[in-house]
């Protein structure tokens, strides 16, 4: 789960979009769906959250420099992870 903000990013098809709220809802439901229990009450699988937080930067792609402001990190990137863990049960 990560934000997709640049259409040139080659892995956009793996990301739910650019909206932090919808991204969080997607992450929550993805985790819940993956961890549904079978008929015996055992989880079918254990979900984990792939992609590092704030990996999809806006500029200087491919240079391993991901400079994101604290404001953008806490307001845009981290809420989806929080929702997946707290509400989704990851």
PyMOL Python script that loads the backbone (N, CA, C, O; Angstrom):
from pymol import cmd

cmd.read_pdbstr("""\
ATOM      1  N   UNK A   1       0.853  -1.165   0.000  1.00  0.00           N
ATOM      2  CA  UNK A   1       0.000   0.000   0.000  1.00  0.00           C
ATOM      3  C   UNK A   1       0.895   1.222   0.000  1.00  0.00           C
ATOM      4  O   UNK A   1       1.751   1.387   0.869  1.00  0.00           O
ATOM      5  N   UNK A   2       0.691   2.039  -0.949  1.00  0.00           N
ATOM      6  CA  UNK A   2       1.465   3.264  -1.031  1.00  0.00           C
ATOM      7  C   UNK A   2       0.733   4.190  -1.981  1.00  0.00           C
ATOM      8  O   UNK A   2      -0.150   3.750  -2.717  1.00  0.00           O
ATOM      9  N   UNK A   3       1.074   5.424  -1.974  1.00  0.00           N
ATOM     10  CA  UNK A   3       0.402   6.388  -2.838  1.00  0.00           C
ATOM     11  C   UNK A   3       0.988   6.370  -4.240  1.00  0.00           C
ATOM     12  O   UNK A   3       2.202   6.285  -4.423  1.00  0.00           O
ATOM     13  N   UNK A   4       0.129   6.448  -5.195  1.00  0.00           N
ATOM     14  CA  UNK A   4       0.538   6.520  -6.598  1.00  0.00           C
ATOM     15  C   UNK A   4       0.299   7.950  -7.063  1.00  0.00           C
ATOM     16  O   UNK A   4      -0.841   8.353  -7.291  1.00  0.00           O
ATOM     17  N   UNK A   5       1.366   8.706  -7.200  1.00  0.00           N
ATOM     18  CA  UNK A   5       1.213  10.122  -7.534  1.00  0.00           C
ATOM     19  C   UNK A   5       1.809  10.512  -8.870  1.00  0.00           C
ATOM     20  O   UNK A   5       1.571  11.619  -9.353  1.00  0.00           O
ATOM     21  N   UNK A   6       2.565   9.639  -9.467  1.00  0.00           N
ATOM     22  CA  UNK A   6       3.228   9.969 -10.723  1.00  0.00           C
ATOM     23  C   UNK A   6       2.949   8.859 -11.725  1.00  0.00           C
ATOM     24  O   UNK A   6       3.369   7.722 -11.509  1.00  0.00           O
ATOM     25  N   UNK A   7       2.244   9.163 -12.826  1.00  0.00           N
ATOM     26  CA  UNK A   7       1.881   8.115 -13.777  1.00  0.00           C
ATOM     27  C   UNK A   7       3.079   7.458 -14.453  1.00  0.00           C
ATOM     28  O   UNK A   7       2.931   6.415 -15.090  1.00  0.00           O
ATOM     29  N   UNK A   8       4.247   8.044 -14.324  1.00  0.00           N
ATOM     30  CA  UNK A   8       5.453   7.455 -14.921  1.00  0.00           C
ATOM     31  C   UNK A   8       6.058   6.361 -14.055  1.00  0.00           C
ATOM     32  O   UNK A   8       6.947   5.638 -14.505  1.00  0.00           O
ATOM     33  N   UNK A   9       5.584   6.229 -12.813  1.00  0.00           N
ATOM     34  CA  UNK A   9       6.089   5.197 -11.913  1.00  0.00           C
ATOM     35  C   UNK A   9       5.689   3.840 -12.474  1.00  0.00           C
ATOM     36  O   UNK A   9       4.499   3.557 -12.610  1.00  0.00           O
ATOM     37  N   UNK A  10       6.640   3.016 -12.794  1.00  0.00           N
ATOM     38  CA  UNK A  10       6.400   1.774 -13.510  1.00  0.00           C
ATOM     39  C   UNK A  10       5.589   0.732 -12.773  1.00  0.00           C
ATOM     40  O   UNK A  10       5.156  -0.244 -13.387  1.00  0.00           O
ATOM     41  N   UNK A  11       5.367   0.899 -11.478  1.00  0.00           N
ATOM     42  CA  UNK A  11       4.644  -0.114 -10.710  1.00  0.00           C
ATOM     43  C   UNK A  11       3.305   0.425 -10.192  1.00  0.00           C
ATOM     44  O   UNK A  11       2.796  -0.061  -9.182  1.00  0.00           O
ATOM     45  N   UNK A  12       2.743   1.404 -10.862  1.00  0.00           N
ATOM     46  CA  UNK A  12       1.460   1.968 -10.433  1.00  0.00           C
ATOM     47  C   UNK A  12       0.348   0.939 -10.386  1.00  0.00           C
ATOM     48  O   UNK A  12      -0.576   1.070  -9.584  1.00  0.00           O
ATOM     49  N   UNK A  13       0.415  -0.077 -11.224  1.00  0.00           N
ATOM     50  CA  UNK A  13      -0.648  -1.083 -11.238  1.00  0.00           C
ATOM     51  C   UNK A  13      -0.722  -1.855  -9.929  1.00  0.00           C
ATOM     52  O   UNK A  13      -1.724  -2.519  -9.668  1.00  0.00           O
ATOM     53  N   UNK A  14       0.310  -1.784  -9.106  1.00  0.00           N
ATOM     54  CA  UNK A  14       0.322  -2.473  -7.822  1.00  0.00           C
ATOM     55  C   UNK A  14      -0.232  -1.598  -6.691  1.00  0.00           C
ATOM     56  O   UNK A  14      -0.417  -2.075  -5.571  1.00  0.00           O
ATOM     57  N   UNK A  15      -0.490  -0.348  -6.978  1.00  0.00           N
ATOM     58  CA  UNK A  15      -0.892   0.596  -5.935  1.00  0.00           C
ATOM     59  C   UNK A  15      -2.361   0.976  -6.091  1.00  0.00           C
ATOM     60  O   UNK A  15      -2.859   1.060  -7.214  1.00  0.00           O
ATOM     61  N   UNK A  16      -3.065   1.209  -4.977  1.00  0.00           N
ATOM     62  CA  UNK A  16      -4.493   1.510  -5.064  1.00  0.00           C
ATOM     63  C   UNK A  16      -4.851   2.904  -5.550  1.00  0.00           C
ATOM     64  O   UNK A  16      -5.988   3.115  -5.973  1.00  0.00           O
ATOM     65  N   UNK A  17      -3.944   3.855  -5.511  1.00  0.00           N
ATOM     66  CA  UNK A  17      -4.275   5.192  -5.991  1.00  0.00           C
ATOM     67  C   UNK A  17      -3.541   6.271  -5.247  1.00  0.00           C
ATOM     68  O   UNK A  17      -2.569   6.010  -4.538  1.00  0.00           O
ATOM     69  N   UNK A  18      -4.023   7.513  -5.416  1.00  0.00           N
ATOM     70  CA  UNK A  18      -3.332   8.651  -4.818  1.00  0.00           C
ATOM     71  C   UNK A  18      -4.070   9.266  -3.640  1.00  0.00           C
ATOM     72  O   UNK A  18      -3.532  10.162  -2.989  1.00  0.00           O
ATOM     73  N   UNK A  19      -5.272   8.820  -3.347  1.00  0.00           N
ATOM     74  CA  UNK A  19      -6.062   9.391  -2.263  1.00  0.00           C
ATOM     75  C   UNK A  19      -5.753   8.677  -0.945  1.00  0.00           C
ATOM     76  O   UNK A  19      -5.980   7.471  -0.845  1.00  0.00           O
ATOM     77  N   UNK A  20      -5.242   9.384   0.066  1.00  0.00           N
ATOM     78  CA  UNK A  20      -4.883   8.732   1.329  1.00  0.00           C
ATOM     79  C   UNK A  20      -6.068   8.047   2.021  1.00  0.00           C
ATOM     80  O   UNK A  20      -5.904   6.967   2.589  1.00  0.00           O
ATOM     81  N   UNK A  21      -7.244   8.654   1.981  1.00  0.00           N
ATOM     82  CA  UNK A  21      -8.415   8.048   2.636  1.00  0.00           C
ATOM     83  C   UNK A  21      -8.814   6.747   1.942  1.00  0.00           C
ATOM     84  O   UNK A  21      -9.014   5.730   2.606  1.00  0.00           O
ATOM     85  N   UNK A  22      -8.929   6.769   0.627  1.00  0.00           N
ATOM     86  CA  UNK A  22      -9.302   5.565  -0.105  1.00  0.00           C
ATOM     87  C   UNK A  22      -8.214   4.503  -0.021  1.00  0.00           C
ATOM     88  O   UNK A  22      -8.507   3.308   0.029  1.00  0.00           O
ATOM     89  N   UNK A  23      -6.976   4.935  -0.005  1.00  0.00           N
ATOM     90  CA  UNK A  23      -5.864   4.008   0.143  1.00  0.00           C
ATOM     91  C   UNK A  23      -5.957   3.271   1.479  1.00  0.00           C
ATOM     92  O   UNK A  23      -5.708   2.067   1.550  1.00  0.00           O
ATOM     93  N   UNK A  24      -6.313   3.995   2.526  1.00  0.00           N
ATOM     94  CA  UNK A  24      -6.481   3.375   3.846  1.00  0.00           C
ATOM     95  C   UNK A  24      -7.626   2.390   3.879  1.00  0.00           C
ATOM     96  O   UNK A  24      -7.505   1.314   4.465  1.00  0.00           O
ATOM     97  N   UNK A  25      -8.747   2.748   3.251  1.00  0.00           N
ATOM     98  CA  UNK A  25      -9.887   1.828   3.193  1.00  0.00           C
ATOM     99  C   UNK A  25      -9.522   0.572   2.403  1.00  0.00           C
ATOM    100  O   UNK A  25      -9.879  -0.540   2.792  1.00  0.00           O
ATOM    101  N   UNK A  26      -8.820   0.755   1.307  1.00  0.00           N
ATOM    102  CA  UNK A  26      -8.362  -0.373   0.502  1.00  0.00           C
ATOM    103  C   UNK A  26      -7.474  -1.296   1.348  1.00  0.00           C
ATOM    104  O   UNK A  26      -7.660  -2.513   1.355  1.00  0.00           O
ATOM    105  N   UNK A  27      -6.523  -0.709   2.051  1.00  0.00           N
ATOM    106  CA  UNK A  27      -5.593  -1.492   2.863  1.00  0.00           C
ATOM    107  C   UNK A  27      -6.329  -2.258   3.956  1.00  0.00           C
ATOM    108  O   UNK A  27      -6.051  -3.434   4.191  1.00  0.00           O
ATOM    109  N   UNK A  28      -7.252  -1.603   4.613  1.00  0.00           N
ATOM    110  CA  UNK A  28      -8.017  -2.252   5.679  1.00  0.00           C
ATOM    111  C   UNK A  28      -8.775  -3.459   5.140  1.00  0.00           C
ATOM    112  O   UNK A  28      -8.690  -4.550   5.703  1.00  0.00           O
ATOM    113  N   UNK A  29      -9.511  -3.266   4.056  1.00  0.00           N
ATOM    114  CA  UNK A  29     -10.317  -4.356   3.510  1.00  0.00           C
ATOM    115  C   UNK A  29      -9.448  -5.449   2.888  1.00  0.00           C
ATOM    116  O   UNK A  29      -9.816  -6.623   2.923  1.00  0.00           O
ATOM    117  N   UNK A  30      -8.318  -5.080   2.329  1.00  0.00           N
ATOM    118  CA  UNK A  30      -7.390  -6.072   1.784  1.00  0.00           C
ATOM    119  C   UNK A  30      -6.907  -6.996   2.896  1.00  0.00           C
ATOM    120  O   UNK A  30      -6.905  -8.217   2.737  1.00  0.00           O
ATOM    121  N   UNK A  31      -6.499  -6.417   4.015  1.00  0.00           N
ATOM    122  CA  UNK A  31      -6.022  -7.213   5.150  1.00  0.00           C
ATOM    123  C   UNK A  31      -7.145  -8.089   5.698  1.00  0.00           C
ATOM    124  O   UNK A  31      -6.941  -9.278   5.946  1.00  0.00           O
ATOM    125  N   UNK A  32      -8.318  -7.512   5.887  1.00  0.00           N
ATOM    126  CA  UNK A  32      -9.442  -8.288   6.415  1.00  0.00           C
ATOM    127  C   UNK A  32      -9.797  -9.447   5.483  1.00  0.00           C
ATOM    128  O   UNK A  32     -10.069 -10.555   5.944  1.00  0.00           O
ATOM    129  N   UNK A  33      -9.796  -9.194   4.177  1.00  0.00           N
ATOM    130  CA  UNK A  33     -10.106 -10.248   3.222  1.00  0.00           C
ATOM    131  C   UNK A  33      -9.063 -11.343   3.210  1.00  0.00           C
ATOM    132  O   UNK A  33      -9.400 -12.523   3.113  1.00  0.00           O
ATOM    133  N   UNK A  34      -7.814 -10.968   3.307  1.00  0.00           N
ATOM    134  CA  UNK A  34      -6.743 -11.965   3.306  1.00  0.00           C
ATOM    135  C   UNK A  34      -6.779 -12.821   4.558  1.00  0.00           C
ATOM    136  O   UNK A  34      -6.414 -13.996   4.518  1.00  0.00           O
ATOM    137  N   UNK A  35      -7.213 -12.250   5.663  1.00  0.00           N
ATOM    138  CA  UNK A  35      -7.173 -12.960   6.934  1.00  0.00           C
ATOM    139  C   UNK A  35      -8.517 -13.563   7.322  1.00  0.00           C
ATOM    140  O   UNK A  35      -8.734 -13.882   8.491  1.00  0.00           O
ATOM    141  N   UNK A  36      -9.416 -13.722   6.363  1.00  0.00           N
ATOM    142  CA  UNK A  36     -10.685 -14.396   6.667  1.00  0.00           C
ATOM    143  C   UNK A  36     -10.408 -15.806   7.155  1.00  0.00           C
ATOM    144  O   UNK A  36      -9.446 -16.449   6.734  1.00  0.00           O
ATOM    145  N   UNK A  37     -11.254 -16.270   8.038  1.00  0.00           N
ATOM    146  CA  UNK A  37     -11.066 -17.606   8.591  1.00  0.00           C
ATOM    147  C   UNK A  37     -11.746 -18.652   7.721  1.00  0.00           C
ATOM    148  O   UNK A  37     -12.738 -18.378   7.045  1.00  0.00           O
ATOM    149  N   UNK A  38     -11.185 -19.865   7.756  1.00  0.00           N
ATOM    150  CA  UNK A  38     -11.816 -20.966   7.046  1.00  0.00           C
ATOM    151  C   UNK A  38     -12.934 -21.546   7.914  1.00  0.00           C
ATOM    152  O   UNK A  38     -13.271 -20.981   8.954  1.00  0.00           O
ATOM    153  N   UNK A  39     -13.496 -22.652   7.495  1.00  0.00           N
ATOM    154  CA  UNK A  39     -14.621 -23.259   8.223  1.00  0.00           C
ATOM    155  C   UNK A  39     -14.247 -23.717   9.631  1.00  0.00           C
ATOM    156  O   UNK A  39     -15.123 -23.843  10.487  1.00  0.00           O
ATOM    157  N   UNK A  40     -12.986 -23.962   9.883  1.00  0.00           N
ATOM    158  CA  UNK A  40     -12.526 -24.405  11.198  1.00  0.00           C
ATOM    159  C   UNK A  40     -12.096 -23.244  12.093  1.00  0.00           C
ATOM    160  O   UNK A  40     -11.702 -23.455  13.240  1.00  0.00           O
ATOM    161  N   UNK A  41     -12.171 -22.027  11.573  1.00  0.00           N
ATOM    162  CA  UNK A  41     -11.818 -20.853  12.356  1.00  0.00           C
ATOM    163  C   UNK A  41     -10.359 -20.457  12.279  1.00  0.00           C
ATOM    164  O   UNK A  41      -9.899 -19.615  13.051  1.00  0.00           O
ATOM    165  N   UNK A  42      -9.624 -21.060  11.349  1.00  0.00           N
ATOM    166  CA  UNK A  42      -8.212 -20.728  11.174  1.00  0.00           C
ATOM    167  C   UNK A  42      -8.072 -19.717  10.037  1.00  0.00           C
ATOM    168  O   UNK A  42      -8.764 -19.822   9.025  1.00  0.00           O
ATOM    169  N   UNK A  43      -7.186 -18.747  10.200  1.00  0.00           N
ATOM    170  CA  UNK A  43      -6.988 -17.794   9.083  1.00  0.00           C
ATOM    171  C   UNK A  43      -6.429 -18.514   7.864  1.00  0.00           C
ATOM    172  O   UNK A  43      -5.574 -19.390   7.986  1.00  0.00           O
ATOM    173  N   UNK A  44      -6.918 -18.138   6.697  1.00  0.00           N
ATOM    174  CA  UNK A  44      -6.432 -18.743   5.457  1.00  0.00           C
ATOM    175  C   UNK A  44      -4.993 -18.331   5.179  1.00  0.00           C
ATOM    176  O   UNK A  44      -4.210 -19.110   4.636  1.00  0.00           O
ATOM    177  N   UNK A  45      -4.655 -17.119   5.550  1.00  0.00           N
ATOM    178  CA  UNK A  45      -3.288 -16.618   5.408  1.00  0.00           C
ATOM    179  C   UNK A  45      -3.121 -15.427   6.345  1.00  0.00           C
ATOM    180  O   UNK A  45      -4.098 -14.876   6.852  1.00  0.00           O
ATOM    181  N   UNK A  46      -1.897 -15.051   6.558  1.00  0.00           N
ATOM    182  CA  UNK A  46      -1.576 -13.887   7.381  1.00  0.00           C
ATOM    183  C   UNK A  46      -1.143 -12.771   6.443  1.00  0.00           C
ATOM    184  O   UNK A  46      -0.263 -12.960   5.602  1.00  0.00           O
ATOM    185  N   UNK A  47      -1.757 -11.622   6.590  1.00  0.00           N
ATOM    186  CA  UNK A  47      -1.448 -10.483   5.724  1.00  0.00           C
ATOM    187  C   UNK A  47      -0.215  -9.738   6.230  1.00  0.00           C
ATOM    188  O   UNK A  47       0.037  -9.650   7.432  1.00  0.00           O
ATOM    189  N   UNK A  48       0.529  -9.217   5.291  1.00  0.00           N
ATOM    190  CA  UNK A  48       1.611  -8.294   5.609  1.00  0.00           C
ATOM    191  C   UNK A  48       1.515  -7.140   4.625  1.00  0.00           C
ATOM    192  O   UNK A  48       0.954  -7.283   3.539  1.00  0.00           O
ATOM    193  N   UNK A  49       2.053  -6.024   5.000  1.00  0.00           N
ATOM    194  CA  UNK A  49       1.938  -4.826   4.183  1.00  0.00           C
ATOM    195  C   UNK A  49       3.199  -4.638   3.363  1.00  0.00           C
ATOM    196  O   UNK A  49       4.274  -4.366   3.899  1.00  0.00           O
ATOM    197  N   UNK A  50       3.054  -4.787   2.073  1.00  0.00           N
ATOM    198  CA  UNK A  50       4.191  -4.693   1.161  1.00  0.00           C
ATOM    199  C   UNK A  50       4.421  -3.236   0.755  1.00  0.00           C
ATOM    200  O   UNK A  50       3.497  -2.422   0.769  1.00  0.00           O
ATOM    201  N   UNK A  51       5.615  -2.934   0.408  1.00  0.00           N
ATOM    202  CA  UNK A  51       6.116  -1.630  -0.018  1.00  0.00           C
ATOM    203  C   UNK A  51       6.454  -0.779   1.196  1.00  0.00           C
ATOM    204  O   UNK A  51       5.672  -0.663   2.140  1.00  0.00           O
ATOM    205  N   UNK A  52       7.587  -0.216   1.145  1.00  0.00           N
ATOM    206  CA  UNK A  52       8.016   0.652   2.217  1.00  0.00           C
ATOM    207  C   UNK A  52       7.205   1.937   2.202  1.00  0.00           C
ATOM    208  O   UNK A  52       6.816   2.421   1.139  1.00  0.00           O
ATOM    209  N   UNK A  53       6.961   2.468   3.340  1.00  0.00           N
ATOM    210  CA  UNK A  53       6.214   3.713   3.439  1.00  0.00           C
ATOM    211  C   UNK A  53       6.962   4.819   2.714  1.00  0.00           C
ATOM    212  O   UNK A  53       8.179   4.953   2.846  1.00  0.00           O
ATOM    213  N   UNK A  54       6.225   5.605   1.951  1.00  0.00           N
ATOM    214  CA  UNK A  54       6.766   6.757   1.236  1.00  0.00           C
ATOM    215  C   UNK A  54       7.794   6.365   0.188  1.00  0.00           C
ATOM    216  O   UNK A  54       8.738   7.112  -0.067  1.00  0.00           O
ATOM    217  N   UNK A  55       7.623   5.227  -0.408  1.00  0.00           N
ATOM    218  CA  UNK A  55       8.549   4.748  -1.431  1.00  0.00           C
ATOM    219  C   UNK A  55       8.325   5.429  -2.778  1.00  0.00           C
ATOM    220  O   UNK A  55       9.265   5.598  -3.554  1.00  0.00           O
ATOM    221  N   UNK A  56       7.095   5.815  -3.052  1.00  0.00           N
ATOM    222  CA  UNK A  56       6.792   6.415  -4.355  1.00  0.00           C
ATOM    223  C   UNK A  56       6.939   7.932  -4.280  1.00  0.00           C
ATOM    224  O   UNK A  56       5.988   8.638  -3.943  1.00  0.00           O
ATOM    225  N   UNK A  57       8.100   8.413  -4.586  1.00  0.00           N
ATOM    226  CA  UNK A  57       8.383   9.848  -4.500  1.00  0.00           C
ATOM    227  C   UNK A  57       7.996  10.557  -5.784  1.00  0.00           C
ATOM    228  O   UNK A  57       7.724   9.920  -6.801  1.00  0.00           O
ATOM    229  N   UNK A  58       7.975  11.848  -5.728  1.00  0.00           N
ATOM    230  CA  UNK A  58       7.535  12.658  -6.857  1.00  0.00           C
ATOM    231  C   UNK A  58       8.676  13.012  -7.808  1.00  0.00           C
ATOM    232  O   UNK A  58       8.445  13.189  -9.004  1.00  0.00           O
ATOM    233  N   UNK A  59       9.888  13.117  -7.300  1.00  0.00           N
ATOM    234  CA  UNK A  59      11.016  13.549  -8.128  1.00  0.00           C
ATOM    235  C   UNK A  59      12.224  12.653  -7.883  1.00  0.00           C
ATOM    236  O   UNK A  59      12.262  11.900  -6.910  1.00  0.00           O
ATOM    237  N   UNK A  60      13.196  12.739  -8.761  1.00  0.00           N
ATOM    238  CA  UNK A  60      14.468  12.028  -8.629  1.00  0.00           C
ATOM    239  C   UNK A  60      14.305  10.518  -8.465  1.00  0.00           C
ATOM    240  O   UNK A  60      14.991   9.896  -7.654  1.00  0.00           O
ATOM    241  N   UNK A  61      13.402   9.942  -9.232  1.00  0.00           N
ATOM    242  CA  UNK A  61      13.178   8.501  -9.156  1.00  0.00           C
ATOM    243  C   UNK A  61      14.435   7.745  -9.572  1.00  0.00           C
ATOM    244  O   UNK A  61      15.183   8.175 -10.449  1.00  0.00           O
ATOM    245  N   UNK A  62      14.639   6.625  -8.928  1.00  0.00           N
ATOM    246  CA  UNK A  62      15.753   5.772  -9.273  1.00  0.00           C
ATOM    247  C   UNK A  62      17.080   6.184  -8.669  1.00  0.00           C
ATOM    248  O   UNK A  62      18.121   5.629  -9.021  1.00  0.00           O
ATOM    249  N   UNK A  63      17.058   7.141  -7.771  1.00  0.00           N
ATOM    250  CA  UNK A  63      18.296   7.598  -7.158  1.00  0.00           C
ATOM    251  C   UNK A  63      18.350   7.291  -5.666  1.00  0.00           C
ATOM    252  O   UNK A  63      19.243   7.772  -4.969  1.00  0.00           O
ATOM    253  N   UNK A  64      17.420   6.509  -5.175  1.00  0.00           N
ATOM    254  CA  UNK A  64      17.358   6.109  -3.770  1.00  0.00           C
ATOM    255  C   UNK A  64      17.392   7.296  -2.806  1.00  0.00           C
ATOM    256  O   UNK A  64      17.987   7.211  -1.732  1.00  0.00           O
ATOM    257  N   UNK A  65      16.774   8.362  -3.180  1.00  0.00           N
ATOM    258  CA  UNK A  65      16.665   9.533  -2.316  1.00  0.00           C
ATOM    259  C   UNK A  65      15.193   9.867  -2.171  1.00  0.00           C
ATOM    260  O   UNK A  65      14.587  10.434  -3.081  1.00  0.00           O
ATOM    261  N   UNK A  66      14.620   9.522  -1.041  1.00  0.00           N
ATOM    262  CA  UNK A  66      13.185   9.692  -0.834  1.00  0.00           C
ATOM    263  C   UNK A  66      12.964  10.724   0.264  1.00  0.00           C
ATOM    264  O   UNK A  66      12.712  10.382   1.419  1.00  0.00           O
ATOM    265  N   UNK A  67      13.062  11.973  -0.114  1.00  0.00           N
ATOM    266  CA  UNK A  67      12.912  13.070   0.831  1.00  0.00           C
ATOM    267  C   UNK A  67      11.464  13.533   0.848  1.00  0.00           C
ATOM    268  O   UNK A  67      10.989  14.168  -0.093  1.00  0.00           O
ATOM    269  N   UNK A  68      10.779  13.208   1.917  1.00  0.00           N
ATOM    270  CA  UNK A  68       9.377  13.567   2.062  1.00  0.00           C
ATOM    271  C   UNK A  68       9.233  14.352   3.360  1.00  0.00           C
ATOM    272  O   UNK A  68       9.816  13.991   4.383  1.00  0.00           O
ATOM    273  N   UNK A  69       8.464  15.411   3.311  1.00  0.00           N
ATOM    274  CA  UNK A  69       8.304  16.235   4.505  1.00  0.00           C
ATOM    275  C   UNK A  69       7.560  15.454   5.586  1.00  0.00           C
ATOM    276  O   UNK A  69       6.801  14.532   5.287  1.00  0.00           O
ATOM    277  N   UNK A  70       7.783  15.830   6.831  1.00  0.00           N
ATOM    278  CA  UNK A  70       7.069  15.182   7.932  1.00  0.00           C
ATOM    279  C   UNK A  70       5.566  15.359   7.765  1.00  0.00           C
ATOM    280  O   UNK A  70       4.789  14.448   8.049  1.00  0.00           O
ATOM    281  N   UNK A  71       5.168  16.526   7.306  1.00  0.00           N
ATOM    282  CA  UNK A  71       3.738  16.783   7.099  1.00  0.00           C
ATOM    283  C   UNK A  71       3.157  15.785   6.094  1.00  0.00           C
ATOM    284  O   UNK A  71       2.123  15.173   6.359  1.00  0.00           O
ATOM    285  N   UNK A  72       3.806  15.620   4.959  1.00  0.00           N
ATOM    286  CA  UNK A  72       3.311  14.697   3.941  1.00  0.00           C
ATOM    287  C   UNK A  72       3.364  13.256   4.434  1.00  0.00           C
ATOM    288  O   UNK A  72       2.463  12.470   4.140  1.00  0.00           O
ATOM    289  N   UNK A  73       4.395  12.902   5.171  1.00  0.00           N
ATOM    290  CA  UNK A  73       4.509  11.553   5.712  1.00  0.00           C
ATOM    291  C   UNK A  73       3.338  11.229   6.634  1.00  0.00           C
ATOM    292  O   UNK A  73       2.705  10.182   6.496  1.00  0.00           O
ATOM    293  N   UNK A  74       3.049  12.129   7.576  1.00  0.00           N
ATOM    294  CA  UNK A  74       2.005  11.859   8.566  1.00  0.00           C
ATOM    295  C   UNK A  74       0.598  12.099   8.036  1.00  0.00           C
ATOM    296  O   UNK A  74      -0.350  11.461   8.494  1.00  0.00           O
ATOM    297  N   UNK A  75       0.448  13.010   7.079  1.00  0.00           N
ATOM    298  CA  UNK A  75      -0.882  13.319   6.556  1.00  0.00           C
ATOM    299  C   UNK A  75      -1.266  12.470   5.349  1.00  0.00           C
ATOM    300  O   UNK A  75      -2.452  12.238   5.117  1.00  0.00           O
ATOM    301  N   UNK A  76      -0.301  12.008   4.587  1.00  0.00           N
ATOM    302  CA  UNK A  76      -0.609  11.319   3.336  1.00  0.00           C
ATOM    303  C   UNK A  76      -0.219   9.847   3.332  1.00  0.00           C
ATOM    304  O   UNK A  76      -1.001   9.005   2.892  1.00  0.00           O
ATOM    305  N   UNK A  77       0.962   9.528   3.810  1.00  0.00           N
ATOM    306  CA  UNK A  77       1.483   8.173   3.656  1.00  0.00           C
ATOM    307  C   UNK A  77       1.126   7.232   4.813  1.00  0.00           C
ATOM    308  O   UNK A  77       0.678   6.111   4.572  1.00  0.00           O
ATOM    309  N   UNK A  78       1.314   7.666   6.049  1.00  0.00           N
ATOM    310  CA  UNK A  78       1.135   6.769   7.185  1.00  0.00           C
ATOM    311  C   UNK A  78      -0.315   6.407   7.528  1.00  0.00           C
ATOM    312  O   UNK A  78      -0.533   5.325   8.072  1.00  0.00           O
ATOM    313  N   UNK A  79      -1.312   7.241   7.243  1.00  0.00           N
ATOM    314  CA  UNK A  79      -2.674   6.868   7.629  1.00  0.00           C
ATOM    315  C   UNK A  79      -3.161   5.534   7.066  1.00  0.00           C
ATOM    316  O   UNK A  79      -3.903   4.823   7.742  1.00  0.00           O
ATOM    317  N   UNK A  80      -2.767   5.185   5.858  1.00  0.00           N
ATOM    318  CA  UNK A  80      -3.193   3.900   5.287  1.00  0.00           C
ATOM    319  C   UNK A  80      -2.601   2.736   6.062  1.00  0.00           C
ATOM    320  O   UNK A  80      -3.280   1.734   6.287  1.00  0.00           O
ATOM    321  N   UNK A  81      -1.357   2.853   6.469  1.00  0.00           N
ATOM    322  CA  UNK A  81      -0.729   1.803   7.265  1.00  0.00           C
ATOM    323  C   UNK A  81      -1.396   1.698   8.637  1.00  0.00           C
ATOM    324  O   UNK A  81      -1.638   0.596   9.128  1.00  0.00           O
ATOM    325  N   UNK A  82      -1.689   2.834   9.248  1.00  0.00           N
ATOM    326  CA  UNK A  82      -2.365   2.816  10.540  1.00  0.00           C
ATOM    327  C   UNK A  82      -3.721   2.146  10.429  1.00  0.00           C
ATOM    328  O   UNK A  82      -4.071   1.322  11.274  1.00  0.00           O
ATOM    329  N   UNK A  83      -4.490   2.484   9.406  1.00  0.00           N
ATOM    330  CA  UNK A  83      -5.809   1.889   9.211  1.00  0.00           C
ATOM    331  C   UNK A  83      -5.701   0.384   8.984  1.00  0.00           C
ATOM    332  O   UNK A  83      -6.523  -0.378   9.493  1.00  0.00           O
ATOM    333  N   UNK A  84      -4.700  -0.049   8.227  1.00  0.00           N
ATOM    334  CA  UNK A  84      -4.515  -1.477   7.969  1.00  0.00           C
ATOM    335  C   UNK A  84      -4.175  -2.231   9.245  1.00  0.00           C
ATOM    336  O   UNK A  84      -4.649  -3.348   9.451  1.00  0.00           O
ATOM    337  N   UNK A  85      -3.358  -1.632  10.101  1.00  0.00           N
ATOM    338  CA  UNK A  85      -2.993  -2.288  11.342  1.00  0.00           C
ATOM    339  C   UNK A  85      -4.106  -2.216  12.382  1.00  0.00           C
ATOM    340  O   UNK A  85      -4.495  -3.238  12.948  1.00  0.00           O
ATOM    341  N   UNK A  86      -4.617  -1.020  12.633  1.00  0.00           N
ATOM    342  CA  UNK A  86      -5.573  -0.821  13.711  1.00  0.00           C
ATOM    343  C   UNK A  86      -6.952  -1.380  13.364  1.00  0.00           C
ATOM    344  O   UNK A  86      -7.522  -2.153  14.135  1.00  0.00           O
ATOM    345  N   UNK A  87      -7.484  -0.994  12.216  1.00  0.00           N
ATOM    346  CA  UNK A  87      -8.820  -1.425  11.849  1.00  0.00           C
ATOM    347  C   UNK A  87      -8.840  -2.740  11.066  1.00  0.00           C
ATOM    348  O   UNK A  87      -9.797  -3.509  11.147  1.00  0.00           O
ATOM    349  N   UNK A  88      -7.779  -2.981  10.318  1.00  0.00           N
ATOM    350  CA  UNK A  88      -7.727  -4.191   9.502  1.00  0.00           C
ATOM    351  C   UNK A  88      -7.204  -5.406  10.236  1.00  0.00           C
ATOM    352  O   UNK A  88      -7.531  -6.539   9.881  1.00  0.00           O
ATOM    353  N   UNK A  89      -6.395  -5.179  11.256  1.00  0.00           N
ATOM    354  CA  UNK A  89      -5.862  -6.293  12.039  1.00  0.00           C
ATOM    355  C   UNK A  89      -4.594  -6.910  11.494  1.00  0.00           C
ATOM    356  O   UNK A  89      -4.300  -8.070  11.781  1.00  0.00           O
ATOM    357  N   UNK A  90      -3.835  -6.155  10.710  1.00  0.00           N
ATOM    358  CA  UNK A  90      -2.586  -6.700  10.157  1.00  0.00           C
ATOM    359  C   UNK A  90      -1.588  -6.955  11.268  1.00  0.00           C
ATOM    360  O   UNK A  90      -0.476  -7.413  11.006  1.00  0.00           O
TER     361      UNK A  90
END
""", "prot")
cmd.dss("prot")
cmd.show_as("cartoon", "prot")
cmd.util.cbc("prot")
cmd.orient("prot")
